Amino acid sequence: RSLYISAGRALLQLGSEKLVTDEYPFFCFAYKIPEGVPVGIRMSLSGYDNCQYIPVTSYGSSSCNMLQSFSSQSDDVIMDDDQWHYTCANLHQLLLEGIITNDTSFEVTEIGLYNVANGDGYHVDEISLSTDPRSLSDYVPPAHPNGVSVDFIGLTVANVTYDDLNDTFVNYTVAMEIVPVTCDHVIPTMTTQISVDTNAAIQVVDIVVTQNASITLSGNFTIAFNGHVTSMLSHDATLEEIKEALLEADPDIGTLSVWRNSPLRADKYRKYCLGRNIEIRFDSLPGDHPLLVVDQTGLSGDNLVVSVVEREPGGLFVRPIPGHQLRTVETTPQVHVAVNGVTASCSGDHPMYYISSSKLDPCYFIYGRDLNPIVNNISPATGSHGDSITITGSSFSVVVMENIVMFGDVSCDVTSSTVNMITCTLGAGQVGQKPLSVEVLDYGIASVVGDLYINYTMRLAQVMPTSGSIAGGTNITITGYGFLQDTPCPTTPNINVLCSDWMITVDVAGQNCDIISSNSTSTLCRTSMGSAGAADVTMTATCCH
């Protein structure tokens, strides 16, 4: 078989068996080089720091010390016509002419054929280092038993009996393992030719086949995963075909990596011809998945066994780590703070907050019934802006500013407070039923016994102007507190225990005054026709439901 070289090298590392060029001066090889492919010989010499480079074709360059062209010491002209040729050159002479030194011999530690640029590759075969130029006729063709190309032959000698007196072997056993290049398995039994020595004892050679070559796999199989079954796959399906079949069977399987370990020598035949060690990794669908199921009923072969094993358990890489996975066991409810989904640590868990195994700054919170402020009653239950309201209950703060009182959206400024009573003054608001809420700083919102609320009423302060035409059409402005915004009742009223939607009307001497605009402290309306004389102005708030 020829060796194909792409943008790389065919390398011979000699190790401790260094090549002495004056003993083996000729470098010979068969080649098949396409036109324009830059090929050269590169070598390392014992005692020389720089590598040496010999151009084989006239293309390309190298960072090594450049010697004369290979053709200068060859009887042949190197042909880059993509045909097979054979050539030899005096490597020793090339080194003598190319290196300025007094040395007459060189030790080669590494030598190889290089393609020094990316692009098309080339083939080489029958590489040799010899004392004289050689030709292809010097080579014994390799054995091809039954036309089978042999990749590896392993020999093991055992059961040796040696005759010390006659200094000869009496008998021994040679075990031979033959591994073909491809998946051929019809290998004939070997025969021997014995050169008979008439003065020697009778020579007997027995050849026994201890194991015939196994029949290669054949047939088809399928793979199932999570209830999805692939289409039929051939026994020699490529890795890409297996991957595509899995993706087509289950589009939700995510991305996959499919590969197999590269076997060496005899293992190559066992893994590629007699068996296939295929590994599949789930790249985007992590977790604990069920094993793949292979249906082998369509496969045939010697002692066929198909098995699926888990090489590495699946897992999930989480970024960031969810907060609940970082919590610790505590005996009290903990305050949970998260930033962008990442739970904050408790400063009480830091070593600087520990003294004698006691936490100084624990991150817990406890609801205490004994700490709960309670409201029992309010008086009076009706009021408007500026009225004083008394609230009775328990656990209020004696510090006035630490008590916050609201009646719906209307504030009530606290003027005095004790543990059991709060007095406050109603602020400006709109007419309606306003539920009570009390908050005591550092303790929280008070519990209200029952439905405590105040009926916030309107209070008229002034009407301007105070007179107008009996024919009507006079715009009058009414000022005061508790008025409503000029908003009609909603189409769908809000039905609550407390009325939340109200409307107002204005009458002058019993006649409607059409409202033009209104806010919480001022209403503008246009009078209707009326009789001469003093008239009462009446403003009425009505619940919409």
VMD Tcl script that draws the C-alpha trace (Angstrom):
set ca {
  {0.00 0.00 0.00}
  {1.16 3.51 -0.73}
  {1.20 6.23 1.89}
  {-0.77 9.39 1.10}
  {0.75 12.63 2.41}
  {-1.33 15.81 2.54}
  {0.09 19.04 4.03}
  {2.32 17.00 6.35}
  {5.05 14.39 6.31}
  {6.01 10.74 6.02}
  {8.42 10.50 8.92}
  {11.02 7.91 9.90}
  {12.35 8.38 13.45}
  {15.52 6.35 13.89}
  {15.98 6.84 17.66}
  {19.14 5.19 18.96}
  {19.59 3.34 15.63}
  {21.16 6.30 13.88}
  {21.79 6.15 10.14}
  {25.41 6.66 9.16}
  {25.29 8.15 5.69}
  {28.61 6.84 4.40}
  {27.40 3.31 5.16}
  {23.87 3.78 3.73}
  {24.19 6.70 1.35}
  {21.26 6.06 -0.97}
  {17.71 7.22 -0.27}
  {15.18 5.55 -2.57}
  {11.41 5.72 -2.86}
  {8.50 5.39 -5.25}
  {6.38 8.50 -5.70}
  {3.29 9.88 -7.38}
  {3.33 13.68 -7.26}
  {0.72 15.94 -8.91}
  {1.97 18.95 -10.82}
  {3.13 21.84 -8.70}
  {3.04 20.08 -5.31}
  {6.06 21.22 -3.20}
  {7.78 18.09 -1.88}
  {11.14 17.88 -0.13}
  {13.29 15.73 2.16}
  {13.85 17.09 5.62}
  {16.24 15.51 8.11}
  {17.85 16.06 11.49}
  {21.54 15.29 12.02}
  {23.29 14.39 15.24}
  {25.43 17.35 16.34}
  {23.68 19.92 14.12}
  {21.08 22.30 15.51}
  {19.44 23.25 12.23}
  {17.47 20.80 10.12}
  {18.52 20.07 6.53}
  {16.18 20.39 3.56}
  {16.56 18.87 0.10}
  {14.04 19.93 -2.55}
  {12.56 17.01 -4.44}
  {10.41 19.16 -6.71}
  {11.49 22.68 -7.56}
  {8.66 24.27 -5.62}
  {8.30 25.64 -2.14}
  {10.81 26.63 0.50}
  {11.78 25.66 4.04}
  {13.17 27.28 7.19}
  {15.87 24.58 7.29}
  {19.34 24.76 5.77}
  {18.68 24.42 2.02}
  {20.79 21.83 0.16}
  {21.02 21.02 -3.53}
  {18.05 19.58 -5.33}
  {17.44 15.85 -5.00}
  {17.79 15.55 -8.80}
  {21.42 16.67 -8.70}
  {22.42 13.30 -7.18}
  {19.81 11.20 -8.96}
  {19.95 9.52 -12.37}
  {16.28 10.40 -12.83}
  {14.50 13.69 -13.30}
  {11.75 14.03 -10.72}
  {8.40 13.94 -12.52}
  {5.36 15.76 -11.12}
  {2.91 14.23 -13.62}
  {0.67 12.39 -11.12}
  {2.10 9.04 -12.27}
  {4.09 6.45 -10.34}
  {7.91 6.64 -10.61}
  {10.84 5.23 -8.69}
  {14.11 7.02 -7.93}
  {17.25 6.95 -5.78}
  {19.73 9.68 -4.87}
  {23.05 9.81 -3.04}
  {21.98 11.40 0.24}
  {25.54 11.29 1.61}
  {26.91 13.27 -1.31}
  {24.18 15.88 -1.00}
  {25.12 16.44 2.64}
  {28.85 16.67 1.86}
  {28.21 19.28 -0.82}
  {25.65 21.27 1.15}
  {27.18 21.55 4.63}
  {30.40 23.49 5.28}
  {32.22 21.11 7.63}
  {35.19 18.82 7.91}
  {32.90 15.87 8.64}
  {33.02 13.02 6.18}
  {30.12 11.14 7.68}
  {26.78 12.14 9.19}
  {24.42 10.49 11.65}
  {20.76 10.96 10.68}
  {18.33 10.81 13.63}
  {15.17 11.69 11.70}
  {14.32 11.80 8.02}
  {11.05 12.39 6.24}
  {9.29 13.47 3.08}
  {7.44 16.75 3.51}
  {4.72 18.65 1.74}
  {5.72 22.16 2.79}
  {2.50 23.94 1.79}
  {-1.24 23.39 2.00}
  {-2.87 22.04 -1.12}
  {-2.91 18.76 -2.99}
  {-1.11 15.83 -1.46}
  {1.04 13.11 -2.99}
  {1.77 9.38 -2.61}
  {5.02 7.66 -1.60}
  {5.88 3.98 -1.35}
  {8.83 1.62 -0.93}
  {11.01 4.04 1.04}
  {14.48 2.58 1.70}
  {17.98 3.53 2.84}
  {20.59 1.31 1.22}
  {24.24 0.89 0.36}
  {23.58 0.95 -3.39}
  {20.95 2.36 -5.69}
  {18.00 0.01 -5.94}
  {15.20 -0.66 -8.36}
  {11.70 -1.98 -7.86}
  {12.86 -5.38 -9.13}
  {15.00 -5.71 -5.96}
  {11.87 -6.05 -3.83}
  {10.04 -9.23 -3.00}
  {6.33 -8.50 -3.55}
  {4.25 -8.74 -0.37}
  {2.19 -11.82 0.28}
  {-1.48 -11.64 -0.68}
  {-2.99 -14.92 0.53}
  {-6.13 -15.50 -1.51}
  {-5.78 -11.92 -2.74}
  {-6.09 -10.53 0.80}
  {-3.88 -7.53 1.62}
  {-2.19 -8.10 4.99}
  {-1.92 -5.16 7.40}
  {-0.23 -6.86 10.36}
  {1.45 -10.16 11.12}
  {2.26 -11.03 14.71}
  {4.65 -13.86 15.60}
  {5.03 -15.48 19.01}
  {7.56 -18.27 19.71}
  {6.76 -20.77 22.49}
  {7.35 -24.35 23.65}
  {11.04 -24.22 22.73}
  {13.18 -27.36 23.22}
  {16.89 -26.78 22.78}
  {19.68 -29.40 22.43}
  {22.63 -27.91 24.26}
  {24.91 -30.78 23.29}
  {24.39 -30.29 19.57}
  {23.69 -26.58 19.91}
  {20.44 -26.77 17.99}
  {16.68 -26.42 18.41}
  {14.81 -29.70 18.67}
  {11.35 -28.21 18.30}
  {9.38 -25.04 18.95}
  {5.99 -23.51 18.22}
  {5.40 -20.33 16.27}
  {1.97 -18.70 16.69}
  {1.06 -16.34 13.87}
  {-1.74 -13.80 13.85}
  {-2.69 -12.30 10.49}
  {-4.76 -9.12 10.32}
  {-6.03 -8.12 6.85}
  {-6.18 -4.51 5.67}
  {-9.88 -4.65 4.93}
  {-12.61 -6.86 6.35}
  {-11.56 -9.93 4.33}
  {-11.84 -13.18 6.24}
  {-11.22 -15.98 3.70}
  {-7.52 -16.61 4.41}
  {-6.15 -20.02 3.24}
  {-4.12 -22.33 5.45}
  {-0.40 -21.71 5.03}
  {2.05 -24.26 3.59}
  {5.82 -24.63 4.03}
  {8.82 -25.39 1.89}
  {11.61 -27.21 3.79}
  {15.22 -27.16 2.64}
  {16.31 -30.70 3.56}
  {19.73 -31.24 5.10}
  {20.67 -34.88 4.41}
  {22.91 -34.89 7.47}
  {20.21 -33.61 9.78}
  {17.48 -35.46 11.56}
  {14.06 -35.82 10.02}
  {12.36 -32.42 9.86}
  {8.62 -32.24 10.49}
  {6.52 -29.09 10.31}
  {2.87 -29.22 11.40}
  {0.56 -26.33 10.58}
  {-2.61 -26.12 12.66}
  {-5.30 -23.45 12.31}
  {-6.21 -22.59 15.89}
  {-8.95 -20.16 14.90}
  {-10.44 -19.36 11.55}
  {-10.94 -15.74 10.66}
  {-14.30 -14.58 11.92}
  {-17.03 -13.76 9.44}
  {-17.59 -10.04 9.30}
  {-20.80 -8.37 10.36}
  {-23.69 -8.04 7.93}
  {-27.31 -6.91 7.98}
  {-29.13 -3.93 9.46}
  {-30.12 -2.54 12.85}
  {-32.17 0.28 14.43}
  {-31.65 2.49 17.49}
  {-34.48 3.60 19.82}
  {-34.41 6.53 22.24}
  {-37.30 7.82 24.36}
  {-39.81 5.91 22.25}
  {-38.42 7.16 18.92}
  {-36.94 4.57 16.54}
  {-34.46 5.36 13.74}
  {-34.78 4.18 10.18}
  {-32.93 1.00 9.25}
  {-29.14 1.40 9.44}
  {-26.58 -0.76 7.66}
  {-24.08 -2.70 9.76}
  {-21.33 -0.53 8.28}
  {-23.21 2.78 8.59}
  {-20.94 5.77 8.94}
  {-20.88 7.87 12.08}
  {-22.61 10.71 10.23}
  {-25.37 8.34 9.06}
  {-25.97 7.17 12.63}
  {-26.08 10.77 13.87}
  {-28.52 11.87 11.14}
  {-30.79 8.88 11.79}
  {-31.06 9.77 15.49}
  {-31.79 13.43 14.71}
  {-34.47 12.52 12.17}
  {-36.12 10.06 14.57}
  {-36.32 12.56 17.42}
  {-35.92 16.27 16.50}
  {-35.96 17.17 20.21}
  {-32.86 15.11 20.92}
  {-30.68 18.20 20.47}
  {-27.13 18.21 19.15}
  {-25.06 15.02 19.27}
  {-21.42 14.01 18.98}
  {-20.80 10.55 17.54}
  {-17.32 9.03 17.38}
  {-15.26 5.91 18.00}
  {-11.75 5.42 19.36}
  {-9.04 4.93 16.75}
  {-7.77 1.32 17.08}
  {-4.20 0.26 16.44}
  {-2.98 -2.64 14.34}
  {-4.84 -5.84 15.18}
  {-7.43 -3.90 17.14}
  {-8.38 -2.11 13.93}
  {-9.74 -5.33 12.41}
  {-11.52 -6.32 15.60}
  {-13.21 -2.95 16.05}
  {-13.97 -2.03 12.44}
  {-14.67 -5.47 10.96}
  {-15.82 -7.70 13.80}
  {-17.22 -5.05 16.03}
  {-17.88 -1.34 16.27}
  {-17.24 0.63 19.44}
  {-19.41 3.71 18.86}
  {-19.79 6.47 21.45}
  {-22.66 8.98 21.47}
  {-22.72 12.12 23.59}
  {-25.77 14.31 24.17}
  {-24.37 17.85 23.87}
  {-27.46 20.03 24.35}
  {-29.86 17.66 26.13}
  {-28.12 16.99 29.45}
  {-29.49 14.93 32.29}
  {-30.15 11.35 33.29}
  {-31.41 9.72 30.09}
  {-32.47 6.11 29.51}
  {-30.03 3.90 27.63}
  {-30.29 3.63 23.87}
  {-31.91 0.41 22.69}
  {-30.37 -1.34 19.67}
  {-32.52 -3.84 17.74}
  {-29.99 -6.39 16.47}
  {-32.41 -8.90 14.99}
  {-31.39 -7.85 11.48}
  {-27.65 -8.37 12.12}
  {-25.64 -11.55 11.60}
  {-22.09 -12.58 12.50}
  {-20.08 -15.02 14.61}
  {-21.25 -15.00 18.25}
  {-22.97 -11.67 17.70}
  {-23.32 -9.56 20.85}
  {-24.69 -6.02 20.94}
  {-24.50 -4.12 24.22}
  {-25.17 -0.54 25.31}
  {-23.38 0.82 28.38}
  {-23.28 4.21 30.05}
  {-19.79 5.65 29.76}
  {-20.45 8.83 31.74}
  {-23.63 9.89 33.57}
  {-25.35 12.91 32.14}
  {-25.50 16.11 34.13}
  {-26.64 19.70 33.94}
  {-24.30 22.67 34.05}
  {-26.21 25.47 35.76}
  {-25.20 29.11 35.51}
  {-26.04 30.79 37.76}
  {-26.74 28.25 40.48}
  {-30.43 28.50 41.49}
  {-30.90 30.12 44.85}
  {-32.78 27.21 46.39}
  {-29.70 25.02 45.91}
  {-27.62 27.36 48.07}
  {-29.91 27.43 51.10}
  {-28.82 26.06 54.43}
  {-30.82 24.31 57.13}
  {-32.09 26.84 59.66}
  {-34.48 26.59 62.60}
  {-36.10 29.97 61.86}
  {-37.61 31.44 58.66}
  {-34.89 33.13 56.60}
  {-34.99 36.36 54.62}
  {-34.33 35.59 50.95}
  {-32.58 38.19 48.76}
  {-31.76 37.48 45.11}
  {-29.95 39.56 42.49}
  {-30.45 38.43 38.89}
  {-31.58 35.07 40.17}
  {-28.51 34.58 42.41}
  {-29.27 34.24 46.11}
  {-27.33 36.58 48.39}
  {-25.39 35.07 51.27}
  {-26.26 35.88 54.87}
  {-23.69 38.09 56.57}
  {-24.38 36.17 59.77}
  {-22.72 33.14 58.14}
  {-19.44 34.99 57.69}
  {-16.67 34.03 60.17}
  {-16.37 37.65 61.33}
  {-19.90 37.44 62.73}
  {-19.18 34.47 64.98}
  {-18.18 34.87 68.58}
  {-18.18 31.81 70.80}
  {-20.25 29.93 68.19}
  {-23.03 32.56 68.34}
  {-24.28 34.52 65.35}
  {-24.35 38.28 65.85}
  {-26.32 39.13 62.70}
  {-28.78 36.31 61.85}
  {-30.81 36.65 58.65}
  {-34.17 35.50 59.93}
  {-37.58 37.09 60.46}
  {-40.34 35.94 62.83}
  {-43.99 37.04 62.80}
  {-45.00 37.75 66.41}
  {-48.65 37.99 67.45}
  {-47.65 39.87 70.58}
  {-46.00 42.52 68.39}
  {-49.13 43.10 66.30}
  {-50.84 46.53 66.81}
  {-54.66 46.28 66.98}
  {-57.40 48.88 66.23}
  {-60.73 48.38 68.02}
  {-62.73 51.55 67.29}
  {-62.78 55.05 65.77}
  {-64.79 58.10 66.82}
  {-66.55 59.88 65.27}
  {-67.38 57.70 62.24}
  {-68.22 60.73 60.08}
  {-65.98 63.68 59.31}
  {-64.38 65.98 56.80}
  {-61.28 68.07 56.34}
  {-59.98 69.45 59.65}
  {-62.04 67.19 61.91}
  {-60.35 65.38 64.82}
  {-60.62 61.58 64.90}
  {-59.85 59.33 67.89}
  {-58.61 55.77 67.34}
  {-58.48 53.24 70.18}
  {-56.65 49.92 70.30}
  {-53.33 48.51 71.55}
  {-49.58 48.38 70.85}
  {-49.44 51.88 69.35}
  {-46.24 53.88 69.62}
  {-46.02 56.69 72.17}
  {-43.88 58.56 69.62}
  {-46.30 60.55 67.47}
  {-44.23 60.33 64.26}
  {-44.03 56.53 64.46}
  {-47.80 56.18 63.94}
  {-49.13 56.57 60.39}
  {-52.92 56.80 59.92}
  {-54.76 56.72 56.60}
  {-58.46 56.69 55.71}
  {-58.32 55.30 52.19}
  {-56.41 57.91 50.21}
  {-56.89 60.61 52.86}
  {-54.13 61.16 55.41}
  {-54.90 61.82 59.05}
  {-52.11 63.76 60.72}
  {-51.39 62.31 64.20}
  {-51.43 64.99 66.89}
  {-51.02 62.77 69.98}
  {-50.58 59.10 70.82}
  {-50.37 56.62 73.68}
  {-50.04 52.85 73.69}
  {-53.84 52.53 73.45}
  {-55.03 55.70 71.66}
  {-54.21 57.88 68.66}
  {-55.70 61.30 67.88}
  {-55.38 62.68 64.36}
  {-56.75 65.45 62.10}
  {-58.34 64.57 58.74}
  {-56.71 66.00 55.66}
  {-58.25 67.02 52.33}
  {-60.01 64.36 50.31}
  {-63.10 63.44 48.36}
  {-66.48 62.35 49.64}
  {-66.93 58.63 50.27}
  {-66.43 55.77 52.68}
  {-62.75 55.61 53.60}
  {-61.37 52.40 55.23}
  {-58.96 52.86 58.13}
  {-55.34 51.65 58.16}
  {-52.76 52.21 60.90}
  {-49.03 51.46 60.61}
  {-46.64 51.53 63.53}
  {-43.00 51.87 62.52}
  {-40.75 48.86 63.36}
  {-43.87 46.77 64.08}
  {-45.92 46.91 60.91}
  {-49.58 47.33 59.95}
  {-52.20 47.08 62.67}
  {-54.99 44.53 62.55}
  {-58.43 46.22 62.38}
  {-61.27 44.57 64.29}
  {-64.27 44.55 61.95}
  {-64.86 47.01 59.08}
  {-63.80 50.38 60.46}
  {-64.14 53.30 58.10}
  {-65.09 56.96 58.13}
  {-67.84 58.57 56.10}
  {-65.96 61.45 54.59}
  {-68.47 64.25 53.94}
  {-68.47 67.39 51.83}
  {-68.22 70.80 53.46}
  {-69.23 73.96 51.58}
  {-67.30 77.10 52.46}
  {-68.26 79.76 49.89}
  {-70.41 80.45 46.80}
  {-69.32 83.09 44.24}
  {-71.01 85.11 42.91}
  {-73.84 85.37 45.42}
  {-76.48 86.56 42.90}
  {-77.52 86.09 39.28}
  {-80.24 86.35 36.62}
  {-83.66 84.74 37.26}
  {-83.41 83.48 33.68}
  {-80.46 81.33 34.74}
  {-77.13 80.93 32.92}
  {-75.01 82.27 35.78}
  {-71.74 80.37 36.37}
  {-71.19 79.99 40.09}
  {-68.13 78.59 41.87}
  {-68.62 76.61 45.06}
  {-65.53 76.07 47.24}
  {-65.07 73.73 50.20}
  {-63.82 70.20 50.92}
  {-64.74 66.68 49.95}
  {-65.95 67.47 46.46}
  {-65.55 64.93 43.63}
  {-63.72 65.07 40.37}
  {-66.05 65.70 37.44}
  {-66.37 61.98 36.72}
  {-69.66 60.24 35.84}
  {-70.57 56.89 37.29}
  {-68.83 53.96 35.54}
  {-70.84 51.77 33.18}
  {-70.00 48.76 35.36}
  {-70.04 49.91 39.00}
  {-67.56 48.48 41.51}
  {-69.73 46.51 43.95}
  {-67.98 46.51 47.34}
  {-69.04 46.55 50.98}
  {-67.86 50.17 50.94}
  {-68.98 52.42 48.14}
  {-66.08 53.31 45.87}
  {-67.87 55.11 43.03}
  {-69.74 58.35 43.74}
  {-71.37 61.19 41.80}
  {-72.36 64.70 42.93}
  {-75.24 67.02 42.01}
  {-75.77 70.73 42.78}
  {-79.22 72.37 43.27}
  {-79.96 76.12 43.55}
  {-83.44 76.77 45.01}
  {-84.34 73.19 44.11}
  {-83.34 73.62 40.46}
  {-80.43 71.72 38.92}
  {-77.14 73.58 38.48}
  {-75.34 71.86 35.58}
  {-71.81 70.98 36.67}
  {-69.14 72.27 34.28}
  {-66.06 71.11 36.22}
  {-65.19 69.86 39.66}
  {-62.27 68.86 41.91}
  {-61.93 68.03 45.59}
  {-62.11 71.70 46.72}
  {-63.98 73.53 43.94}
  {-67.04 72.96 41.72}
  {-68.18 75.17 38.81}
  {-71.83 74.94 37.68}
  {-74.36 76.88 35.51}
  {-77.69 77.90 37.09}
  {-81.15 77.16 35.73}
  {-84.18 79.56 35.60}
  {-85.49 80.51 39.05}
  {-87.69 82.90 41.05}
  {-86.49 86.16 42.51}
  {-85.34 85.96 46.08}
  {-82.85 84.14 48.36}
  {-82.06 80.57 47.36}
  {-80.44 77.60 49.10}
  {-77.40 75.96 47.42}
  {-77.34 72.21 48.00}
  {-74.58 69.74 47.00}
  {-75.40 66.03 47.18}
  {-73.11 62.96 46.83}
  {-74.75 59.72 45.70}
  {-73.25 56.23 45.57}
  {-73.35 54.89 42.04}
  {-74.61 51.48 43.21}
}
mol new
graphics top color blue
foreach p $ca { graphics top sphere $p radius 0.5 }
foreach p [lrange $ca 0 end-1] q [lrange $ca 1 end] { graphics top cylinder $p $q radius 0.2 }
display resetview
